[in-house]
């Protein structure tokens, strides 16, 4: 196993751990998933109104914010497992 695989394994393990043990992470995860599905349903339309285009843009911002927040939590968990200072 190379270093990249080990990090990916730590990432996946931390994500699973947080999904099971952190209400905040689970809430963010579910909201991220719901936003993703909403974006997909809007984008399935052949023609989008200006309002729908703006909605998609705002939804993508929210989705990115949640992704960044979850990533921070995952990497903090990984650091805490390695005995490094965790930052939340």
C-alpha positions in Angstrom: 0.0 0.0 0.0 1.4 3.4 -1.0 1.1 6.6 1.1 -1.9 7.8 -1.0 -3.9 4.6 -0.3 -3.2 4.9 3.4 -4.5 8.5 3.5 -7.5 7.5 1.4 -8.2 4.7 3.9 -7.9 7.1 6.9 -10.2 9.6 5.1 -12.9 6.9 4.4 -12.6 5.5 8.0 -12.9 9.0 9.5 -15.8 9.9 7.3 -17.6 6.7 8.3 -16.8 7.3 12.0 -18.2 10.9 11.8 -21.3 9.8 10.0 -22.0 7.4 12.9 -20.9 9.5 15.8 -21.3 13.2 14.9 -24.7 14.7 14.6 -23.3 17.9 13.1 -21.4 15.9 10.4 -24.4 13.7 9.6 -26.6 16.9 9.3 -24.1 18.5 7.0 -23.8 15.3 5.0 -27.6 14.9 4.6 -28.0 18.6 3.6 -25.1 18.3 1.1 -26.8 15.2 -0.4 -30.2 16.9 -0.6 -28.7 20.0 -2.3 -26.9 17.8 -4.8 -30.2 16.0 -5.7 -32.0 19.4 -6.0 -29.3 20.7 -8.4 -29.6 17.6 -10.5 -33.3 17.8 -10.7 -33.2 21.5 -11.8 -30.4 20.8 -14.3 -32.4 18.0 -16.0 -34.6 20.7 -17.6 -33.9 21.5 -21.2 -34.2 25.2 -20.7 -33.5 27.0 -17.5 -35.0 30.4 -16.5 -32.7 33.1 -15.1 -34.2 32.4 -11.7 -33.3 28.7 -11.9 -29.8 29.5 -13.1 -29.4 31.8 -10.0 -30.9 29.0 -7.8 -28.3 26.5 -9.1 -25.5 29.0 -8.5 -26.6 29.6 -4.9 -27.2 25.9 -4.3 -23.7 25.1 -5.6 -22.2 27.7 -3.2 -24.1 26.1 -0.3 -23.0 22.6 -1.3 -19.3 23.7 -1.5 -19.5 25.4 1.9 -20.9 22.1 3.4 -18.2 20.0 1.6 -15.5 22.3 3.0 -16.9 22.1 6.5 -17.1 18.2 6.3 -13.6 18.0 4.9 -12.3 20.1 7.8 -14.0 17.8 10.3 -12.6 14.7 8.5 -9.1 16.0 8.5 -9.4 17.1 12.2 -10.5 13.6 13.0 -7.6 12.1 11.1 -5.1 14.4 13.0 -6.7 13.5 16.3 -6.2 9.8 15.6 -2.6 10.4 14.9 -2.2 12.3 18.2 -2.0 15.7 16.6 -3.9 18.7 17.7 -7.5 18.6 16.4 -9.1 21.9 15.3 -12.8 22.3 15.2 
